[in-house]
Structures are given as structure tokens and as C-alpha cells.
Amino acid sequence: MMNFDGLDPGMGEYAPALHGSLEPGMEPSMDPRLNPVLLQGVELNPDGLTVAVPESVHMMEGMFSELHSVHAEVGVPVTATHFDLQEELLWMGNHRGHGMSFFGPTMGRYSSFQAHSTDDIRQIQSMETGVLFLSKSNLKCQTRGGLVMFDYLMEEGADMHSLLMTENNAMLMGGLQNYVLEFDLNTVQQTQKFTVEAPGVAIMRQSNRFLFCGNTSGKVSLCDLRTFKLEHEFDAFSGSLSDFDVHGNLLAACGFSSRGMNELACDRFLMVFDLRMMRAVTPLQVHVDPLFLRFIPTYTARLAIISQTGQCQFCEPTGLANLADVFHVNTVGQLLMSFDVSSSKQALAFGDSGGGVHLWSDAPEVSYNGYSRETEFALPCLVDSLPQLDWSHDLLPLSLIPMPFTSSEPLLSDWVTTQATPSPRRAPPVDPEILRTMKTVGFIGYAPNPQTRPRNQVPYKIKEVELDFDNYNQGVPESPIGRDEEPHLYMVPKKYRKVTIKYSKLGLEDFDFKHYNRTLFAGLEPHIPNAYCNCMIQVLYFLEPIRCLVQNHLCQKEFCLACELGFLFHMLDLSRGDPCQASNFLRAFRTIPEASALGLILADSDEQTGKARLGRLIQSWNRFILTQLHQETQEQEGPQAYRGASSSVLGSSGESVIGRQFGCEVENSSLCRCGKETVRSSLTLLFTMHYPEQNSLDKTIKEYDFAEILKKSICLEQSTQAWCENCEKYQPTVQTRNIRCLPDVLVINCEVNSVKEAEFWKAQAEYAFIKAKKKEEMEPPKPKEPPQPHEWCLEEELVNTEGLTFDTRVEDLRHIWIPLTLKMSISKSQGLEMSSWPEGEELSSTEEAEGASLYDLVVTVPHVLDARTGGNLVAHIKVGETYHIRKEGVTHQQWYLFNDFLIEPIDKAEAAQFDVNWKLPAILYYAKRNYHSKYDLRIKNPIEASVLLTEASLARKQRKSHATFIPLMVSEMPQAGDLVGLDAEFVTLNQGCTIYW
């Protein structure tokens, strides 16, 4: 019974253009001399002429069928076929050593060349740069166009049959000899030679576990991938091995069996082996004489079995073979000599003994690889593409004909010198955005394209270009912020932008840090993960009690922020203007679980792309570091210098210098509407600003004094839902906060995290500026003072200087809302009282007796906005006299800008200015005047001599026997002038810095 399931349903449909209607009298007229057979594949146009019709390919999705066939050399057998692994090319090699490639599913001829003069090509392998052709005693590598890259000749007597690419650009070659060669494609040399048993290796395959070698005796050997040592062996066939393939945990092989009298017969049973148990499973009986086989793992792990007569069968390796799955390759009586499968498993290639190459596919639009690169084709001839010229046209441009340019001979189009005057065109100015983002390496600048003009095009408008050149300094501002009405008012100054270290071949040796820092204070390098907190590290360093506290602190905890901060502050003390790295401190910071839970540890991608909200982040970091230092430095019993980690448990009771300096005892009361009041006391280290709610109907912002807002933020009163023990349910509760004492340093988080808060600051700064302007108009003019220096002085010039002062004008008070000095006191009747105070005035004796104190602004930390880099964090710090005495030998106070390793003195008004268009307030520090006298500012060596007397060992508990050395006695302590040797384990020295003891 015949099976018609595989026939195309469209075969029964007839083209109306050929046959027309069947009504009588309507048949198309036809020349009776034409043979109707000759009209197959053609149509007639309206003029009665024949037009060729392209043959359509009818394919069923998921079933392989012939897509195209070509003949390379008629009568010359095709001994090797290979699908290119990089491009959409199909390679073939024939019995006469000729190689040829075909492009795409249409199999257009791409290249053709002689790979070997006499021997047949036995295997082809494509690489990234070329194609390998293996013959009996020769390995040749040629480009895809045919150029020879190398030609390697084997030893005499070699009979190579197979090659296999391995890792690291190496390959293995085997044949009918007792060795396998390992070949390095980089050096084009033989690297190793592995000995194998006779009759050698005819076929090689590879998996992630083994190297499989098949020989003509019917055995498959499993070898180690590195040493080529034999691990296991399968005896597949009694006669000879024809082909085998490996997929997953299965190995399938086909071959020949002995039939007596030295006769071999093709075995129709495929041997299948399980690589997990290393044994054979049930053989698979097929309906063809198998010569080639390959796994085609698409939806399932199908096997393609090919016979030499052209029969092809697809079946599952663990199932039964179905006779309906047998197809036939139309070889016109020729025998199949080679077979290959593309890497995408969408195409099959067959080479026959008559020189034909057949391409089969399961889809009309076939792709050989998953991601093929573009194939290079030869350039078309320019002569054929030249346009036709109409010589009768008067305005015909002769430049349409390309010709070589000769500088020695004059051209017909050259103007006479007397009639030509050179008029150079002035180049337009460089876009300021390019200059702003440009990074210079040596004398070459690199900047991203701002995409303001088309590529390689300049508008030819001379007058406008000249006007732009003349008004260069009044063009687009350097920053994209505020380009609307007055862009020059909202430019981010260069000293506030994010600074970067420009590395060269010498690293940091030729980078001029003095260009950014002419003081003797030390900056911090920014190119470290989570270095956004550099500004706050400088703030803590210039608070004298904290600096002395952490430098006197030492414990045995592995990751202690107070210890690492003390080491970092010691480096800042020793530096004379050179920047330092906070890498050890930041490494310890990343190990703190609370820092990770609060989201303070940034990923590298967040820092580079500018996704982090730095303003809110640095305020959270400020709260975290004060709490962490307070917990780590609480006073403990016993010697502070060598206490263990167990005595530094966080949350233990005790007082610390951090608590005395920043701590403020707060009384929180909750009043339910039932009348029950709950009061509890706590210690807070900082306060957060709370701004008044604005009426949605009234868009104007009312005027407030900063001291008034700060007082309401400290003594906060708010309504919320809370649990009432008396009512036994959640009730509306009024929560009130009052302070019982004043801190020595008042820390404020500004919480300007939205446009609403920024507009509030902007409006209050405008109110303050208007009041200052009116006050100046009412006061009489002051006598002109002698000019003050506008640049910082070097160390020699500061010896007899009492400090730099800048003349503050009313215009400099723009964008200033916060006062430089606050007066604060706590009374029993009215609670906290706060007001602004003139900076240079002192309190009267009566006010001091009433407990009033003056607080001076010492630190401001702004968030500098930048849409391109995500912003920047800097610090304005009022550096005291003790730091100037140690560094520069002068006694004065001065405000400085700290921007990583950029340090520059600034005016006090600039420290309080916050233009919210590009500079948002984040953190404020107010310090009580002359508060340092309450603290011991001496730095003692935290390492005591007792550490040399004890036997400190991590393995003391596990070690049963005592130490073999005698610890030092008190009388044997090193004295001044003694030479001491240290075993500096895990410490590496740079080249040229080795120290010999």
C-alpha cells in the first residue's frame, strides 16, 4: 500500500496563467509548432513572449528535504564537507585536493582554490581566522579567500584521517599510525606526541569528560582530556568502525561485522553505549545500511543515519526505528562519500562520488549558525558602476569621473592665480559642552560627542560663525543645569565638579596633585568603591575631640571602624599635602551588617551610572557613623589598649566621647486623647529638619527664620496613631519631643530630598537676601578697607599672617538662609530657646549665667547636582587653629572646600550659600564656642608594653603543648636605641624598597 502523506497538497493545483479556463472557445492561442513540454516552467506575457518562472520550493516545517544541489567538479568525488562555524559558508574538498566554498542556502560559489596538489582532502575545520584542510601527510591553513596562512608537512609515513579542535587554540591529529599529534596553531608547531595502539585513530570526538577515539578494528577508546591516558574502551564491532557520535550520556556507533573468510558486512544494528554506567544498552535496528551517523539534538536527541546509497533515516537512539522516517538523497546513482551537520542543526550537507554537493534543510530560511558574522565579498568593478554622461549638457560636472590627483601637473579646473584670492574660513569655536567633559591624556583631549551637530559636517554660514566666535564666552554654559533664563548664573563652578585622577603610563607619579591642592592638608582619593563618604571623613578628622578619640582607640576586633579611622587620621596627620586612600576603612565599612541593611554600600554600577541618591545617602551615612563610633568607643573596664573583641560588644552600657560631644538627652512624651501620658528618655546624636506644610491653595511660601524651623524640628510635635495601654487599641496620639541638655556639637540632617523642600529653601533665601539689602540701604556707608589677598598663601607667606579674611558684600549674601552663629539656651519655664546671633559678638555675663551658649557653624556638606555624573558630595569645613599650627605653623581659622583631593580656601559666605539649582544642603554642624576645653586632646600611644609579655596565638586553645619559646620578661623590654627586628608577615614591599635586617 502506498503512503501519500509526504506529498505536497499543492501539486494538484494548476496555474491559471498556463491552462486558463476550460470553457469552449476560451483556450489560449498557441503556435502549433511549439512543443507543449517546452513550456514547463515558463509563462506568456501580454506580448506572447515566454517569461521564465522561478521554481518554488515546497517544504514541510520540521521535516528535512532537499533545498539545493550543485556540482563542484563533475566526476571527482567529494571527500569532505564542512559547515563554517563563523560564517554562512559550506565547504567541500574533493579527491584531487581542491577546496571550494558556497554561500548561504542558495549555494552561490564564494571561493575556490587548490588546497593540495595531489592528495585528497580528508577533513575540513573552520577557525576564526581561516580554514584548515587535512590531507594524508599535510595540514594547510588558508583564509576564506584562498591565501595560504601556513603549510605544515607531516612525518614520513604519516596517514592522517581526522583532526579535532581543543581549547587554547590547539588541535589533535590522528590517523593510521601509532601516535596522535598535538598541534599549536599559534606557533604552528607540534607540542606533544601521544602513543596509541595499532591500528591508530581514524575518528575523534570530544565531550566535557572524555576524548573519544575510534579505530578501524571496531573499538572506541575513552581517553583523558589532558593526559590522553586510556580510561575506558568499548568493543563496538567485530569488523571495522564506520562512524560514531556522542551526545550527553549516549554514544552511538555504526560499523561492519565479520562474516568469515575476511569478509565484512555492514551491520544494521547501531551500538548504543551509556556513558554513565559505561556499558552497552539495547542496540538499535535500522532499515538502511549505516555509513554515517550524527546526533541532531533539536527538540529531542534524534539520530541521522546515512547509507552510502543515499538513504537517510531519522530515529530516536532509545526507541524503535520507523520505516516512514526513511528519505532518499537524489544522487543520480552516485555513492555518498561525506556528510556534515551545521552547528544550528538546521542544515545537512552530503557529498557524492560524482562531485555533487547536496544541501538539505527543515526550513526554507535556513541559518548555518546561531550568530554568524557578516561575510566579506569582493568589491564590484567601479568601471561597470560609472554613470552615463551626457556630453551635450553644458553644465555637466567633470568631477563625476574619478581620476588620480596629481600635485605636480595643473588641472583643467584650476583657477588662474590672478583671479583667485585665498580666503581662509574661520573655524567655529569648540562646543563648550565638549570642553567641559573633555579628559586630557598628555596633549590629546577626549570627550563624548554631544550630538549637537551632524557628524563630519559644519554649517557653512560665515557671518553666524564669526558672531559665535566673538560671543564665545557668552554661549552655552558649561553645565546643563539652568540653561533657561540666565544660564551664566547657574553654572557649576569647576572646583565643585567631580574630580578624577588621570592615569598615564607612569601611574600617579606624573599626576600633579599640587594643581588641585596648594595647602598642606591631605585630600582623599576618589577611585575606591563607596568613596562618596570622603567628605564626611574629612569632617570627622577636623573635629579635634573625635580625631584624638579614634587615635587613642585600639581593640582586637577584626573590623573596627574606630581603629581604621584612627589609622587613617594618622596618615592624614603625616601627609604634607599628598592625598591618602581610605581603602582599609572602606573595606571594614563594607563588612558591617548594619551598613548593608541601611543601603549604604553601593554597587560599582550605581556609582558609575549615577543612580545613587547621594544627598539622602550621605545623611544616612552620617547617622550610621555617629551611632557606630558611639557603640565602639564606649568606656570599658580594664586597659583600653588591648581589650578583646568580646568586651566591645555593640550596645553595651557606658558613656563615650561621641555621646558627650554629640549626644542630647531627649524626653519623648505620648499623650492619648483618653488622657494617659507615656514619657520615655533616650539619647539622640543628631536631629532632622522638618518643614512646615504648605497650603495647596496658597502657592506663596511664607517667610520663616531658620532658628524657628530648627527649634520646631528639635522640639517636634506631631500626631500619629499609636497603641494605648489604657484604651487597649490604636488611638490618635500627640507625640512631643523636648531636650533636657544642649550638645557640644549640634548635627543637623537637612532632608532636602524633593523639589518641595528645595523650593522652600530657595524662597527663604530670597527673603533673607531682601532683608539684608534693606538693612544695608539703611546703614551709613563704611570706610573702604585695604584690599585683602584673594589667593591662598604658601607656607612661607603664612608665618606672620593671622588668617585670611574675605570682604563680604551684600551680593555675596544671595542664596544664604542659615546663620553663621546661633544662640541657644534651655529654661525651665519656656524650654528650648533659639535665635540667630551676630557672628563676632560675645554673650554678656548675665546671659552666660542664665545658661545661654553660642553655636558657630563649622561644617556644611552640600550635594552638587550634575545630570551627567549623578552629582558630587563636597564639604565646607572651618579648620581651627590647632590644625594650622601643626600643618603650617600659623594661628588662624579659615574655611576650606574639600572635594576629594581638591582643597581650596573659601569665604565664609560661600560655605553658607546654597543655590538649590545646583547645590543642595545635606548636613550642617554647629559647634558650641570653645567646647574643646572640656576634652583631653592628648594622643597617647594605645599600644602598651604588655602586648610583648603575653603569648598571643589564635591556635592556643587547640594546641596541647606549650610554646617552645620563652616570653619576654619586664626587665628585657626594649629601650631607646635598641635594634628590634619585626617579622612582617603578609606585608609586601614594592620593587626597590626591600629592607634587610
Secondary structure, 3 states (H helix, E strand, C coil): CCCCCCCCHHHHCCCHHHHCCCCCCCCCCCCCCCCHHHHCCEEECCCCCEEECCCCCCCCCCCCEEEEEEECCCCCCEEEEEECCCCCEEEEEECCCEEEEEECCCCEEEEEEECCCCCCCCEEEECCCCEEEECCCEEEEECCCCCEEEEEECCCCCCEEEEEEECCCEEEEEECCCEEEEEECCCCEEEEEEECCCCCCCEEEECCCCEEEECCCCEEEEECCCCCCEEEEEECCCCEEEEEEEECCEEEEEEEEECCCCCEEECCEEEEEECCCCEECCCEECCCCEEEEEEEECCCEEEEEEECCCEEEEECCCCCCCHHHEEECCCCCCCEEEEEECCCCCEEEEEECCCEEEEEECCCCCCCCCCCCCCCCCCCCCCCCCCCCCCCCCCCCHHHCCCCCCCCCCCCCCCCHHHCCCCCCCCCCCCHHHHHHCEEECCEEECCCCCCCCCCCCCCCHHHHHHHHHCHHHCCCCCCCCCCCCHHHCCCCHHHCCCCCCCECCECCCCCHHHCECCCCCCECCCCCCHHHHHHHHHHHCCHHHHHHHHCCCECCCCCHHHHHHHHHHHHHHCCCCCECCHHHHHHHHCCHHHHHCCCCCCHHHHHHCCCCHHHHHHHHHHHHHHHHHHHCCCCCCCCCCECHHHHCCCCCCCCHHHHHHCEEEEEEEEECCCCEEEEEEEECCEECCCCCCCCCCCCCCCCCHHHHHHHHHCCEEEEEEEECCCCEEEEEEEEEEECCCCCEEEEECCCCCHHHHHHHHHHHHHHHHHHHHHHHHCCCCCCCCCCCCCCCCCHHHCCCCCCCCCCCCHHHCCECCCCEEEEEEECCCEEEEEECCCCCCCCHHHHHCCCEEEEEEEEEEEECCCCCCCEECEEEEECHHHHHHHHCCCCCEEEEEECCEEEECCHHHHHECCCCCEEEEEEEEEECCHHHHCCCCCCCCCCHHHHCCCCCCCCCCCCCCCCCCCCCHHHCCCCCCCCCCCCCCCCCCCCCCCCC
